[in-house]
Amino acid sequence: MTDFALDDLDRGIMRELELDGRRAFREIGRNLGTSEATVRARVKRLQDQNILRIIAFADPASLGRTQLGIVFLEVEPDQHEAVVEAVSALPEVTYVSTILGRADLCVEVLSNDNNALWTILNERIGRLPGVRRMETTTVLKVHKLRYQSPTGP
């Protein structure tokens, strides 16, 4: 994945950006005891290596999409990658991960309402070749949404 090892400065820059992705490189440099140019170069390198992405989260409720479903899929082993690609291509799917346990995939689906969620689950995801079983739960309220890398060794 990378041609280089991350050092303490790389990790520090990422921590600073996790706290505020719009933080100025000058401020990050000041906080970490390095120059703005060094921070800029490090961020570019981390982005070029696909280690770092700076993204924005919009509040789904403010956009009219208010039903969030978490779907656990059990898939045929030889169809795993095909199901991942097909589910990831759906515009209503916001998150896909391979997991261990009763299910093989965890999929987050954002829809306008329960009827739309039902349609997505039953007419699109559930009909995908390779999907054995589907278990769904709906999210009533999100209390925290944040990704932060571990700070340990």
N, C-alpha and C positions, 0 to 999 in steps of 0.2 A: 504494500500500500504506500509506504513512504520510502524515500531514498535517504532519509536522515532520521536521527532520533530527536524527539522533542526534548528541549531543555527547560530549565526553570523559567527563563524569560518567555518562551512560547506559552508555557502553562499560565504564567502570570497575565500575559496579554489576553488569553482566552478567558480567564476568570474575570478580568476587567470588562470584556465585551459581553460576558454572560450577565453581568449586573446591569449593563446598559449598552446595547448594541449600537447606539448613536454617540457613544462617548468619543470625544475628540482624541486623535492620536497624540496630540501634544499633552493632554491631560494624562493619558495612559503612560506616556513616556515619563512624565514628571512623577507619577505614582510609583513607577518601577525603576526610576533612576537611570533612564536611557533617553535617547533622542527621539523626536517625532519621526525622523527619517528611518531610524531602526525599526520602530513600531510599524510604520507603513510597509517597509520591506518584508518584515516578518508576517504581517497579516496577508500580504499578497502571496507569499510562499505557502502559507497555511491554506489559503483558498485555492491556489493552483494545485496543491496536493490533495484537494478534497477532504481536508481535515476540518476546516472551518467554513461554515456558512453563516452569514448574518441575515436573519429573516425577521419578518414582522408577523405577529399574530393579531388577527381581527376577532372581535367578539362576535361569535356566530349569531347570538340572539339579536344583536343590533342590525344584522344583515337579513333577518327574517328566517334564518335557518335555525330552528330551535330544538329539533329532536336529534339527540346524539345517541347512537347505538354502538355497543361494543359487541362484536361478533367473533365467536370462537369457531374456527373451521377445522374439521378433521378431513384430511385429503389423502388421496391415493399417493403412496410414496413416489411412484414414477411420474406423477402429475404435479408434484410440488411446485416446481419452477413455473410451469404453465399457469397454475392457479394464482401464484404470486403476481405474475405479469398481468393476467386478466383482471384481477381485483384491483391492482395498483392503477390500472388504466381508467377505472371508473371515476368520474369527476366528483362523486359524492364521498368517495373514500379519502380520508385524510391521514391515515396511518395504517401501515401493514408491518407486522413483525413475525418472524418464526419463533415459536415458543416450545417449551417442553412441558409435558403434562398430558391431560386428556385431549387437548387439541394440538394442532400443528401450527395454526396461524391465529394471530389476534388482529382483527380489522376494526378500525373505527370508521363509522359511517355517520355523516352529517346530512340531515334531511329537513324539509320544511315542517313535517308533521308525522304523526304515526302512520297515516295512510301512505305517504310517500316512502317511509321506511319499510313498510310492509311490501310495497311494490319492488323496491330495490332488493330486498332480501329474497323474496320468492320468485320474482321474474328474472332477476339478473344474477345475483350471487349463487343462490341455491341451484340454479340450472347449469352452472359451469361444469364442464366435464372434469371429473376428478374430485369433486366435492362429495364426500361421503355423508357428513353430518354437519349441522350448523346449530349452534347454541347462541342465543342473543339475550343481552340485557340492555335496558335503557338507562341512561344517565339522567337523574333528576336534577342534580345541581353540581356544578364543578366548583370545588372549594379552593383548589390550587392547580395552576398549570404553569410549570416552569421546568426547563431542563437545565441541569447544572452538573458539570463533570465532578467526579469524586476528587476530593482534595488530599486524600491519603497518598502514601508512597506508591 
